[in-house]
Amino acid sequence: MSDAGRQTEPFLDGLRFGEGPRWHDGRLWYSDFYAHAVFSVDEGGGRRKELEVENQPSGLGWLPDGRLLVVSMIDRKVLRQEPDGSLVVHGDVEPWATWHANDMVVSADGRAYVGNFGFDLDAAFGGSTDVIRETSLVRIDPDGTSREAAADMGFPNGSVIFPDGRTLVVGESMRGRMTAFDIGDDGSLSNRRVWGQIEGVAPDGCCLDAEGCIWVANAFGPEAVRVAEGGRILERVQTTQPCFASKLGGADRRTLYCITAPSSLSHEVRDREAGKIEQVRVEVPGDGLP
């Protein structure tokens, strides 16, 4: 059912560029690239800084023992926060990441699947000669061992893991599609297939709901769309500016939080606090990971 008339409501402003929203311990967590920090927010909008990441934080997740993992974009690493609050290197996304590391989903058994840009986004869209290139999705096991999980990905971005832990779906922003894999007992990926080609959408941060549909932020437009397997758009939610991530949260997981910004180009947003988190209530609650 199309729902093009729905609009978000304000939740939080003052972000530079937000990414990686996660609902954890009753709070919405998110990274802010250019504030170089991870924040969390309660349902009333009360915000606190959780930690600082010098080389730009992005994707977030938690190990089974509760320790936080955070992507460090520029140096292409995943960091782990120890119980004393210190940050240590958990795993390395190089040599497979060919530009900044980005979003991440962490499985229930602690395996992290990490995407990366694959190319200089600012240069490619800012008129230089840099080209859009394919890259790899990287897997980091709980012991920190890194390996290529899947090659030939078109900007692997937001990802979800279904509740049974057996299916991973990854948004390929530059191909306008969601790509699915079977997850093996050892975390390996197989049976690659197109879960859904989404017309007019550049998939960014996403989240799964209890009916097996995925809310996908559209990096090329001011909206988040609810997509069924096969690529059919069931609902649209309009945001006030381009939408780069979405997450179902709140106590009942029926609040869709949308992270928005005027642009994804760093020179246009890094020195402005024009980013926002917007919200809208939905009928079907969230499920799966993240």
N, C-alpha and C positions, 0 to 999 in steps of 0.2 A: 504494500500500500504506500503510495507516494505521499509525502507530507511536507511539501516544499514551503509551506507557510510558517513552519515553526521557527522561532527565534530563540537564541540563548538570552540569558540574563547575566548581569555582571556578577562576578564572584571576587576577583582579586586583580588589581592592576599594579603597575610599577615594575614589571619584569623587563628585562632587556630581550633575551630570547630563551624561552622555556622549552624543555624537552623532557621525555621520560617520565610522565606522570604515573605514579603508582599509589594504590591505596594500601596502607600498611599501619597496623596498630591504631586504627581509628583516625588516621590523618592522611591527607594527600601529600605525597612527597613529589618533588620535581627538581630537575637541574636547571640552572640558569647559566648558559654558556659564558656570557660576557660579564656576569657578576662573579664568575669563577667560584660558584658555591652551590650547594644542595640545600634546599629548604623543605620544610613541611608546614602544612596548614591544617587547622581543625575545621570542622564544618561551619563554624561561625566566621571564618576568615582570619583567625589569629595565626600569624606566621612566625616561625622561628628559623634561624640559620642552624643547619645541622653540621655542616663541615665545609671546608674550602678545598678546592681542587685547582691548582695553579694552571694546569694545561687544559682547562675547559672540561667540565663534567658533562656527561650525556646520559646514556642508559643506566638504569638502576635495577638492582635485584638483591635477593638475600639468600645466603647459604642455609642449609637445614639447621645449623646451630645458631642462626640469627645474625651472623655477621653480614654487614652490608658490602655489596660489590658495586663499584661505580666505574664507568668508562672514563678514562682520561684521553681526550680526543687527540690532541696534537702530538703527544708522544706515543699514541697508539698502544695503550696498555689498559688493563683492567686492574684497578686497585681494590684492596680489601681493608675495611676498617676493623681494627683489633678491639678487644674489650676495653683497652685503656684509651681508645679514641684515636690512636695513631693510624696512619695509612701506610700500607706496604704494597709492593707489587704482587698481585695475585697471578697474573698471566700476561703474555705478550701477544698482540694481534699481528705484529709483523712476523714474517715478511709478506703475508698474504694481503694485508690491508695496504692499498696503494694510495690512499689519502687518509684524511682524518677518520678515526674510529667514531662510531656513532651509537645507534640504539642497540639494545640488548634485551634478551629474555633469559631468565634463569629457571631451569627445570626444578621440580620438587626434590630431585636427588643432587642438585647443586651444579649441574652442567650449564655453562653459559654459552649462548649463541649470539655472536657479536657481528654486527654489520659495519660497513664503512662506506664513505662517499665514493671511492674509486677514482676520483678526479678532483681537480681544484674547482669547486662549485662557483666561487666568486669569479674566477677567470673565465670559465666556460660561459657563464650567463652575463658576464660583464663586457663581452666583446673581444676578449683576447683570443689567441690562437689555440688555447687549450681545448682538448676534445673530451667528449663524454666517453668513458671507457668502462668495460665490464670489470668486475672485481669478485672477491670471494667472501663467502660467509665463513666465519671462524668459530670453532668450538674450543672452549677452555674447560677442561675437566676439573673436578674438585681439588685435585692435587696441584693445579696450575699448569698442567701440560696443555700446550696449544697445538691445534692441527687444523688443516683446511677441512671444513664441513661440506661445502658445496662451491663449485667454481662457476664462472660465467653467469654472475648475477648482475642485474642492472640496477645498481644502487640499493642493496639490501638494507631495509629500513625497519619499520615497526614489525614486531613479530608476536605471535600468540602460540601457546601450547594448550591443546584441548585437555579436558579434565582427566581423561584416562592416561595422559602422559605419552600417548603414542603418535600424535600428529602435531607437527610444527607447520605453521603457515607464516610466510614471510612476505611483506610488501616489497615489490620491486618498483621503486619510484619512477625510474626512467623507462619502464615498460608498461606502466599502467595496469599492473596485475598483481594478484596475490598468488604465491606459489607454495604448494604444499609438499611436505615430505613425511614419510614414515620414520619414526624414531626407534632405533634398535635398542636392545638391552644395554649395549655399551655406549649409547648416545650417538651412534653413527646414523646418517641420514640416507634414505633410499626411496625408490618409487617417486621420483620427482614428477610433479604434474601441475597444471594450471588449475588452481582452486577457483579463480574467478578473474576474468578480464573485465576491468571496470571502465566503461567509456567516459572520457573526459576527466578522469581522476588520476592524480599522481599520489599513490598511497604513501602516507607517512605514519606517524604513531597510531596504533590501533589497539582494540581490546575486544574480547570475545564476550558474547552473552549466553544466557542459559538455553536459548533455542538454537545454538550453533551458528549464529550470524555474527558478523564482525563489524563493529563501528570503525570506520576508516577516516582519518583526517585527510583532507584534500589539500596538498601543499600548493596546488595551482589555483585554489579558489577559497572563498570565505564560507566553508561548509565542512560538516562531517556527514558521512553517509553510512547507512546501515545496509550491509551487503550480505546476501545469501550465497551459498555455494553455487557456482555457475556464473556469478557476476551480476545477478539482478539486484538493482538498488531498490530496497523496500521503503526506506525513509530517508529524508534529508533534513538536516538541522542547519539553519543559516547562522553564521557567526559574523561579527562586526568587521573582521579582517581575515586574511588568509589563516587557515587552520593547520597546525603542524603536529598536533598530537591529541589523542582523546583517551579518556579512561573512565570506566564505570566505577563509582565509589559511593561513599556515604554509608551509613549503618546498614541500609538495605541494598546497597550496590545498584540503586536505581537513579543515581545522579550521574549524568554524563558531563564530565569536565572536559572542556576544550581549550587547549593552549593556542593562543593566536599571537600574531605579530604583523607589522606592516610588510615585512619582507623576510626572506631567509638569507639575504646577502649581508655579510658581516659589516661592510662599510655603511650600510643603510640603517643598521639597528644597534650596533655595539655600544654607541655612546648615547643612546636614547632609552628612556624607560617607558616605551610605548607598547610593550608586550602585556598581554592580559591572560587571565584564566576566566573563561566564561562557563556557564552551567545551564543545564536544562534537565527536567525530569523525564524519564522514559518508563515504559511499562515493563520491559523484560530486564531482569537484573543481570549483573555481570557474572562470569564464570571463568574457570580455567586460569591460566597465567599469561601475562603478569597480573 
